[in-house]
């Protein structure tokens, strides 16, 4: 009889691994004073895709006996990113509220400067900055980061699962009667 794999238990470690990689990357950017640099942040995309590929491949090979459908891979990837999103939200709160509360002011200044460069009228800048001040609180940012991480995580998982799926031959792998 075939044992049923619990996708939540099997991918807890994978989610933690992805989150630790995300924390390490964020800390590197922080120590290089690139936390608010969008271009530096884009480097994280291929890193996450590569790590996700190896995590899903590991799940396939170690828990799914070397075979996984596209749907199983996607569900495992979503679970991995849910763990990742929760851990990163906690880290985001710690970074912005405890480690460096000044990041909020820096981020607000960069946003205002960008609007001025685009020639946005002062009244619109004031309105935009008032709204930004309401959501640029560490607790709110942490919650928003969960949704952002899950959104991009699902997209990444849909892409990576194409390359991870490995279905068996139904004629060879069919159970004998």
Buried (B, 14 or more C-beta within 10 A) or exposed (E): EEEEBEBEEBBBBBBBBBBBBBBEBBBEBBEEEBBBEEEBBEBBEEBBBEBBBEBBBBBBBEBBEEBBBBEBBBBBBBBBBBBBBBBBBBBBBBBBBEEEEEBBEEBBEEBBEEBEEEEBEEEEBEEBBEEBEEEBBBEEBBBEBBEBBBEBBBEBBBEBBEEBBBEEEEEEEEEEE
